Amino acid sequence: MKSVKISALVVLLSMLFSSLAFNASAQIRDYRFHTVFIYNFTKLIKWPKNYQSGDFVIGVLGNSPIIRELQKMAARKTAGMKRQRIVIKRFGSLSQINNCHILFIPSSKSSYLPTINQSFPRSPMLVVTEKRGMAQSGSGINFVLRNGRWRFELNQNATANRGLIVSRNLKRFAIPVMGK
């Protein structure tokens, strides 16, 4: 009887750990897709002239597995028509955010979106999120899972208010959203 309980416990623990490993690899795969999208945003969105030279900064608020994927991309790609070097910065707090072209806000930090929009109302910064309802709340782009595929919502009011020009090609693939 004791060996049956131990065997059952081993099976349950194995299932639990394989489930956790599957979820972790699925999350990494999701962030790889996000990274491909973000790279394409660097090519399909036009920033004001003073943001078209120097480093192209992609910031991430807090810790997120996307940082590693973005760093891999930045090591081999350039941004925009001017082929700017891509630099990835992790911002541990809101007070550290400055001079970035794209700010990725992971779902765990989405409660900071209103403060970010209030602190940087006209900054030419594309705010990218990954939680339901964030595009309607003022994010420029929000990743959503639709029918098992990653898509993105585009809040044209938010991008236009920040002086960003979104290409027709990008608009064609976006899910349009009305928001702040």
C-alpha beads as a LAMMPS data file, in Angstrom:
LAMMPS data file: protein, C-alpha beads

180 atoms
179 bonds

1 atom types
1 bond types

-500.0 500.0 xlo xhi
-500.0 500.0 ylo yhi
-500.0 500.0 zlo zhi

Masses

1 110.0

Atoms # bond

1 1 1 0.000 0.000 0.000
2 1 1 2.840 2.358 0.871
3 1 1 4.538 1.741 -2.496
4 1 1 1.261 2.523 -4.328
5 1 1 1.023 5.874 -2.513
6 1 1 4.633 6.686 -3.348
7 1 1 4.093 5.707 -6.985
8 1 1 0.967 7.853 -7.166
9 1 1 2.852 10.771 -5.613
10 1 1 5.703 10.377 -8.119
11 1 1 3.224 10.336 -11.022
12 1 1 1.431 13.439 -9.710
13 1 1 4.689 15.323 -9.183
14 1 1 5.873 14.334 -12.665
15 1 1 2.648 15.641 -14.166
16 1 1 2.932 18.874 -12.197
17 1 1 6.538 19.532 -13.225
18 1 1 5.936 18.657 -16.876
19 1 1 2.935 21.003 -16.845
20 1 1 5.079 23.798 -15.381
21 1 1 7.815 23.147 -17.951
22 1 1 5.234 23.208 -20.754
23 1 1 3.811 26.515 -19.484
24 1 1 7.298 28.048 -19.246
25 1 1 8.205 26.970 -22.785
26 1 1 4.837 28.229 -24.061
27 1 1 5.493 31.595 -22.410
28 1 1 8.944 31.809 -24.023
29 1 1 7.396 30.935 -27.393
30 1 1 4.800 33.680 -26.852
31 1 1 7.524 36.218 -26.089
32 1 1 9.368 35.185 -29.239
33 1 1 6.246 36.083 -31.207
34 1 1 5.941 39.366 -29.297
35 1 1 9.571 40.133 -30.138
36 1 1 8.988 39.558 -33.858
37 1 1 5.990 41.886 -33.726
38 1 1 7.949 44.533 -31.803
39 1 1 10.786 44.375 -34.324
40 1 1 8.281 44.931 -37.133
41 1 1 6.826 47.899 -35.249
42 1 1 10.293 49.528 -35.449
43 1 1 10.014 49.334 -39.246
44 1 1 6.326 50.153 -39.713
45 1 1 5.908 53.105 -37.355
46 1 1 7.504 56.474 -37.996
47 1 1 8.865 58.463 -35.068
48 1 1 9.498 62.248 -35.109
49 1 1 12.775 63.351 -36.746
50 1 1 14.649 63.850 -33.472
51 1 1 13.973 60.176 -32.635
52 1 1 15.295 58.895 -35.979
53 1 1 18.977 59.081 -35.056
54 1 1 21.063 57.628 -32.265
55 1 1 20.083 54.445 -30.474
56 1 1 16.594 53.009 -30.814
57 1 1 15.626 52.224 -27.224
58 1 1 13.146 49.515 -26.309
59 1 1 12.338 49.635 -22.616
60 1 1 10.720 46.958 -20.482
61 1 1 9.046 47.863 -17.207
62 1 1 10.092 45.398 -14.503
63 1 1 11.354 41.867 -15.003
64 1 1 9.954 39.888 -17.882
65 1 1 11.175 36.918 -19.932
66 1 1 10.737 39.099 -23.014
67 1 1 13.952 40.945 -22.120
68 1 1 16.090 37.985 -23.126
69 1 1 14.234 37.571 -26.437
70 1 1 14.523 41.291 -27.188
71 1 1 18.258 41.220 -26.428
72 1 1 18.758 38.354 -28.893
73 1 1 16.894 40.327 -31.549
74 1 1 18.799 43.543 -30.801
75 1 1 22.136 41.760 -31.232
76 1 1 21.414 41.056 -34.902
77 1 1 18.884 43.666 -36.100
78 1 1 18.614 47.413 -36.577
79 1 1 15.548 49.626 -36.336
80 1 1 13.774 51.926 -38.722
81 1 1 14.724 53.279 -42.105
82 1 1 17.883 54.836 -40.621
83 1 1 19.141 51.459 -39.367
84 1 1 19.468 52.588 -35.754
85 1 1 21.189 50.313 -33.262
86 1 1 18.612 48.708 -30.953
87 1 1 19.254 48.959 -27.213
88 1 1 17.160 47.106 -24.639
89 1 1 16.714 48.716 -21.218
90 1 1 14.993 47.328 -18.158
91 1 1 13.289 49.953 -16.035
92 1 1 12.877 48.853 -12.433
93 1 1 10.592 51.758 -11.604
94 1 1 8.556 54.454 -13.317
95 1 1 11.095 57.117 -12.365
96 1 1 13.742 55.371 -14.493
97 1 1 11.738 55.585 -17.727
98 1 1 13.221 58.088 -20.155
99 1 1 13.926 58.529 -23.856
100 1 1 12.644 55.237 -25.142
101 1 1 10.970 54.622 -28.469
102 1 1 8.993 51.585 -27.326
103 1 1 7.971 50.742 -23.771
104 1 1 6.778 47.180 -23.156
105 1 1 4.586 46.798 -20.082
106 1 1 4.140 43.141 -19.062
107 1 1 0.743 42.126 -17.716
108 1 1 2.127 42.073 -14.154
109 1 1 2.824 45.832 -14.421
110 1 1 -0.295 46.846 -16.377
111 1 1 -1.707 48.774 -13.402
112 1 1 0.991 51.397 -14.122
113 1 1 -0.439 52.287 -17.554
114 1 1 -2.551 55.256 -16.356
115 1 1 0.432 56.722 -14.481
116 1 1 2.713 56.242 -17.497
117 1 1 0.190 57.932 -19.790
118 1 1 -0.173 60.785 -17.311
119 1 1 3.607 61.165 -16.836
120 1 1 4.459 60.990 -20.560
121 1 1 1.340 62.322 -22.314
122 1 1 2.968 63.571 -25.536
123 1 1 6.237 61.655 -25.493
124 1 1 6.828 59.886 -28.850
125 1 1 6.886 56.521 -27.120
126 1 1 4.951 53.502 -28.359
127 1 1 3.428 51.841 -25.309
128 1 1 2.989 48.094 -25.873
129 1 1 1.002 45.932 -23.460
130 1 1 -0.230 42.358 -23.212
131 1 1 -3.360 42.378 -21.082
132 1 1 -7.006 42.491 -22.073
133 1 1 -8.461 46.000 -22.143
134 1 1 -5.155 47.869 -22.188
135 1 1 -5.579 49.300 -25.704
136 1 1 -8.908 50.816 -24.646
137 1 1 -7.121 52.222 -21.581
138 1 1 -4.514 54.097 -23.612
139 1 1 -1.878 51.616 -24.736
140 1 1 -0.797 52.160 -28.346
141 1 1 -0.570 48.444 -29.086
142 1 1 -1.858 45.531 -27.048
143 1 1 -1.135 41.855 -27.744
144 1 1 -4.174 39.577 -27.655
145 1 1 -4.697 35.884 -28.252
146 1 1 -7.489 35.313 -30.793
147 1 1 -8.487 31.849 -31.970
148 1 1 -5.192 30.463 -30.689
149 1 1 -3.096 33.036 -32.593
150 1 1 -1.299 36.127 -31.389
151 1 1 -2.682 39.344 -32.834
152 1 1 -2.414 42.953 -31.787
153 1 1 -4.868 45.729 -31.113
154 1 1 -4.010 49.219 -32.326
155 1 1 -5.272 52.327 -30.558
156 1 1 -4.767 54.981 -33.249
157 1 1 -5.755 57.801 -30.887
158 1 1 -2.961 56.842 -28.484
159 1 1 -0.315 56.587 -31.217
160 1 1 -1.395 59.802 -32.975
161 1 1 -1.439 61.748 -29.687
162 1 1 2.192 60.751 -29.201
163 1 1 3.222 61.938 -32.676
164 1 1 3.708 58.437 -34.097
165 1 1 2.693 57.660 -37.675
166 1 1 1.491 54.099 -38.180
167 1 1 1.902 52.699 -41.696
168 1 1 -1.058 51.401 -43.687
169 1 1 0.550 47.957 -43.764
170 1 1 0.585 47.783 -39.978
171 1 1 -2.982 49.093 -39.730
172 1 1 -4.099 46.387 -42.140
173 1 1 -2.952 43.625 -39.762
174 1 1 -4.161 45.325 -36.578
175 1 1 -7.408 44.960 -34.701
176 1 1 -8.577 48.594 -34.471
177 1 1 -9.585 49.743 -31.000
178 1 1 -11.055 53.006 -29.806
179 1 1 -9.527 54.288 -26.616
180 1 1 -7.991 57.176 -24.770

Bonds

1 1 1 2
2 1 2 3
3 1 3 4
4 1 4 5
5 1 5 6
6 1 6 7
7 1 7 8
8 1 8 9
9 1 9 10
10 1 10 11
11 1 11 12
12 1 12 13
13 1 13 14
14 1 14 15
15 1 15 16
16 1 16 17
17 1 17 18
18 1 18 19
19 1 19 20
20 1 20 21
21 1 21 22
22 1 22 23
23 1 23 24
24 1 24 25
25 1 25 26
26 1 26 27
27 1 27 28
28 1 28 29
29 1 29 30
30 1 30 31
31 1 31 32
32 1 32 33
33 1 33 34
34 1 34 35
35 1 35 36
36 1 36 37
37 1 37 38
38 1 38 39
39 1 39 40
40 1 40 41
41 1 41 42
42 1 42 43
43 1 43 44
44 1 44 45
45 1 45 46
46 1 46 47
47 1 47 48
48 1 48 49
49 1 49 50
50 1 50 51
51 1 51 52
52 1 52 53
53 1 53 54
54 1 54 55
55 1 55 56
56 1 56 57
57 1 57 58
58 1 58 59
59 1 59 60
60 1 60 61
61 1 61 62
62 1 62 63
63 1 63 64
64 1 64 65
65 1 65 66
66 1 66 67
67 1 67 68
68 1 68 69
69 1 69 70
70 1 70 71
71 1 71 72
72 1 72 73
73 1 73 74
74 1 74 75
75 1 75 76
76 1 76 77
77 1 77 78
78 1 78 79
79 1 79 80
80 1 80 81
81 1 81 82
82 1 82 83
83 1 83 84
84 1 84 85
85 1 85 86
86 1 86 87
87 1 87 88
88 1 88 89
89 1 89 90
90 1 90 91
91 1 91 92
92 1 92 93
93 1 93 94
94 1 94 95
95 1 95 96
96 1 96 97
97 1 97 98
98 1 98 99
99 1 99 100
100 1 100 101
101 1 101 102
102 1 102 103
103 1 103 104
104 1 104 105
105 1 105 106
106 1 106 107
107 1 107 108
108 1 108 109
109 1 109 110
110 1 110 111
111 1 111 112
112 1 112 113
113 1 113 114
114 1 114 115
115 1 115 116
116 1 116 117
117 1 117 118
118 1 118 119
119 1 119 120
120 1 120 121
121 1 121 122
122 1 122 123
123 1 123 124
124 1 124 125
125 1 125 126
126 1 126 127
127 1 127 128
128 1 128 129
129 1 129 130
130 1 130 131
131 1 131 132
132 1 132 133
133 1 133 134
134 1 134 135
135 1 135 136
136 1 136 137
137 1 137 138
138 1 138 139
139 1 139 140
140 1 140 141
141 1 141 142
142 1 142 143
143 1 143 144
144 1 144 145
145 1 145 146
146 1 146 147
147 1 147 148
148 1 148 149
149 1 149 150
150 1 150 151
151 1 151 152
152 1 152 153
153 1 153 154
154 1 154 155
155 1 155 156
156 1 156 157
157 1 157 158
158 1 158 159
159 1 159 160
160 1 160 161
161 1 161 162
162 1 162 163
163 1 163 164
164 1 164 165
165 1 165 166
166 1 166 167
167 1 167 168
168 1 168 169
169 1 169 170
170 1 170 171
171 1 171 172
172 1 172 173
173 1 173 174
174 1 174 175
175 1 175 176
176 1 176 177
177 1 177 178
178 1 178 179
179 1 179 180
